[in-house]
Amino acid sequence: LSVMSFWPTKEHWSVAIPTRSNHYLCPSLEAEGFVALTPYAGVIPASEWEGLEYMDWKSGGDTNFAPLASADGELDCRGFWDKGKTDKDALWTSNADLAPTLKAYVAGIGANFGRVRIIKLEPQDHEQALKSFHRDDNNRFNPEGEGWVVRTWVELTDSPNSYMLLMDLDDEGLPIASTERRVPLAQYSRFVVDTQRLWHVVVHNGTTPRYALITSVESSPNLEGWIQSQVPALV
């Protein structure tokens, strides 16, 4: 770490985000905060991410986002708390009409969902990416006793040399370097992450933009059942 130009300190905004409260969390996420799923089985037409309306919204690097579902159905990338809502009970946007396969995929999860977005990420190496290392504020305004909001990904483009960098956190809310995990981002790879617990960012070692579907989804027995139906079978 001594050779890195950036590493989060106690002043980083992520440190103040609660790591857990009295909410249901899917049991499959309890141990590591991460679950790898089987690759998406099918074909998603490129038009479903290339033909959408994107917004210049920076998160995790040089990014643009195309909202498929938002707090009020408008093309808005802001957190639901700006509308007084938890990140769930989303409404489809006009972009969703142009992405029927992705819309059906999200609906097929069978759980309450919040923000649904396509991310367009420009290339960034490890050191550049670390400057955007963060945790998500997924559960602001989430009533106690309801489900903890997590996020799930589907990689739309093939970036086999790129990876999502994950780290767990210590008692002060800072990342623990020894817990580093690198999740490869081949096309159609899928995973679920408790991004309010784990520090994360994508290192995109490519020459063209990386696209992925990101869905905020509420932990529930339905979501746990879906996860269990999508994990690789034990051999």
Protein Blocks (a to p, Z undefined) as FASTA:
>chain_A
ZZpcbdcdfklmklmpcfbdcddddfklmmnopacddddeddddfklmmmpccddddehi
acddddfbdfkopacfbdfklnopacehiacdfklmmmmmlmmmmmmnopacdddddddd
ddddfklmmmmgccddfkgoiaghiacdddddddfbdcfkbccddddddfkopacfklgc
cddfbehiacdddfklpgcdddddbfbdcddddddddddfklmmmmmmmgccdZZ
